[in-house]
Amino acid sequence: MTAILLAKLKHLLRNPWAFLGFTGICIVFALIMGLTGFESRSSVPIVIADEEVTGSSILTTLNDEESISFKEVEEDALIQSVKEGKAEVGAILNKDTYELIVGVESTTVSSVDNMIRQAYTEYGQRQKIIEHIGDLKQTENALQKEIDEASKNPVFSVTTSNFTTDQTMMYDPIYQYVFGFGLFFVIYTVAYNVLPMLIEKQEGVWDRLILSPVKKWKMYAGNMIYSFCIGYLQVLIIFSFFYFVFGVDFNGKFPETLLLLIPYVFTIVALSILLTAIVKNSQQFNAFITILAVCMAMVGGAYWPIEIVESNFLIAISKINPLTYGMEILHGVVNYGYSLEELFYPVSILLLMGTVMIGVGIHLMERRHI
Amino acid sequence: MLELVNISKKFKQTYAVKNMNMFMERGEIVGLLGPNGAGKSTAISIMSSLVEPTAGEVYFDNRSILKNPTSFRKVAGIVPQEIALYEDLTAEENLRFFGRIYQIKGKQLQKRIEDVLQIIGLADRKKEVVKTYSGGMKRRLNIGVALLHEPELLIMDEPTVGIDAQSRKYILETVKQLNKEMNVTILYTSHYMEEVEYLCNRIYIMDKGNLIAAGTKEEINRILSGEKSIVIKASHLTNPFIYELKTYPLVNSVDVMDKQITVMVSKEVNLFKDLIAMADEANIELISVNIKTPTLEDVFLHLTGRALRD
């Protein structure tokens, strides 16, 4: 078994490009998609039609919004932007009123409307208080300061929280794409490291090994352990890269995340063994694994959260997809803070799938003597 | 040393090997001949313990290899027809890998690698990766791998397929040397009759899963000792001409290949004049007529109705 592992390792050192390529592509994709998603604030053009708005709290309140970025433009540019569909909505801000220019009725429009109305309400309240005090400029300034101070240090604070239920989805694009692409690309890496078993069988190397005193289980174990290690090394590199280089902290669950990848990688090794047993040659294997990996990623929630999938058929298919459980484990431990008991179910399913697939795969290979 | 007793192998409804009996004595080189599909590879797979027969038994030193394959595998070396090597590794790394598989370790392994590299003549190219080798060099390394554990029995399945004449000669000499100097018993299959004639003490001929002849070269040749062969080459052949030859009373057998006909007749028969007359009558232009004593190739053709390379 050691001889098999050493030979495979030598092969990897001599041809590391596929491994490095898959790892690199995965990091780049997760970076592009994750960080883009992370910073994707909708942009809404605004026109300031009254000078008084510029120095008022309206603009400050709007600029503090996290989900929408308000950008000041000329009126012509705003209309053009909405007309061309570059912006769903634009706003013209006057001293006491505002006007929305709507291109498409959407949830963004009502959000923008709410935000601007809120900003005007707060501004109006302030103005009312100031008017109530009187016209003295000095008093007005002092009051402004006092209101600001009071806003920063309220007499009492209200904490808001929401219930999370089974139906509640937590979405963080960086985790979605790091997990998704990590689990997706490891399918290729593992599969292409199991494929040599098929090639060795076709080229007679496998028979040569059988005709040596080495035990057959050691031959299978050597190949599977190597494929597992390579697959695991890849996700280890990818996750470590985001953890150490980009400071993605996995919500403090980095070691647990790495540990919980083990059942998933094991199942992918098993799946590759099964596929190797089913196909007749490497061409078929290449075609199959390409289609299978993409389907698994789509149905398993690697490209987008599985929670947004509505088709019952696809949801049913996802239940026999190892990637679904891999994503569930990773999201569970990082985003939802699942306990060990809660993770037991997807981990068990993966281990069961892996064991069955290895058993069936090896049985088929031996029966067909491929 | 090696004995096959009533070996049969059935795939679905077809027998690849049927009731095969064969033996090999220590120190012999035995040839196994047969056209494509004769069952040679299946027979070799069975006697190398790779495939279990449907019926029969294989003994090595009077012990069943089917019941105890591991001990047999320790003393048997197999040279498969395919180049069963890791192309990304060097010759030395390949030998080291297979040496470890055969549980040879440390200094002993290093010594065996060097010895084998000397035998197969690749000592000066040992650091080069196999994929840069010529076909002949790969074939030599393919043999080398089977020699690492100093086997008592070497089973070689067409080890010279697809290589140049020089490499072929080198391999034949190596096989001869292994047998002579190291007393390795060798089973050799080939498509080249001259290789078998040059190397082997005894020959088995298979066709359609059956052993159809067995014996020393002389014994096999004696099958056609009372006959001679007439090899006719013609510009074209017609069915009436072939039919006339086949039904001619003095002709024992006729084998047709492309534009060549081999006619077997008794030694005392003179067919030359009649042959010319028959060709004239059929408007066939004869290019050459060659009369010779039958060779092993003729015997093979006579027994199987096919040339060895068919």
Contacts between the chains, C-beta under 8 A, distances in Angstrom:
chain1	res1	chain2	res2	distance
A	2	B	100	7.2
A	3	B	97	5.6
A	3	B	100	3.5
A	3	B	101	5.4
A	4	B	101	8.0
A	6	B	97	7.5
A	6	B	100	7.7
A	7	B	86	6.3
A	7	B	89	6.7
A	7	B	93	7.5
A	7	B	97	4.7
A	10	B	88	7.8
A	10	B	89	6.3
A	10	B	93	6.4
A	11	B	86	7.1
A	11	B	88	5.2
A	11	B	89	7.2
A	14	B	88	5.4
A	14	B	89	7.9
A	14	B	129	7.8
A	15	B	88	6.4
A	203	B	82	5.5
A	203	B	83	7.2
A	203	B	84	6.0
A	204	B	80	4.5
A	204	B	81	7.5
A	204	B	82	3.6
A	204	B	83	7.6
A	204	B	84	3.6
A	205	B	84	4.6
A	205	B	85	7.1
A	205	B	86	7.0
A	207	B	50	5.8
A	207	B	78	7.9
A	207	B	80	6.3
A	207	B	84	6.9
A	208	B	78	6.9
A	208	B	80	6.4
A	208	B	84	4.5
A	208	B	98	7.4
A	208	B	145	7.1
A	209	B	101	6.3
A	210	B	50	6.3
A	211	B	48	5.9
A	211	B	49	6.9
A	211	B	50	6.1
A	211	B	73	5.6
A	211	B	76	7.4
A	211	B	78	5.0
A	212	B	73	6.2
A	212	B	98	7.3
A	212	B	101	4.6
A	212	B	102	5.5
A	213	B	70	5.5
A	213	B	73	5.5
A	213	B	74	5.4
A	213	B	101	7.9
A	213	B	102	6.5
A	213	B	103	6.3
A	214	B	101	5.1
A	369	B	51	7.9
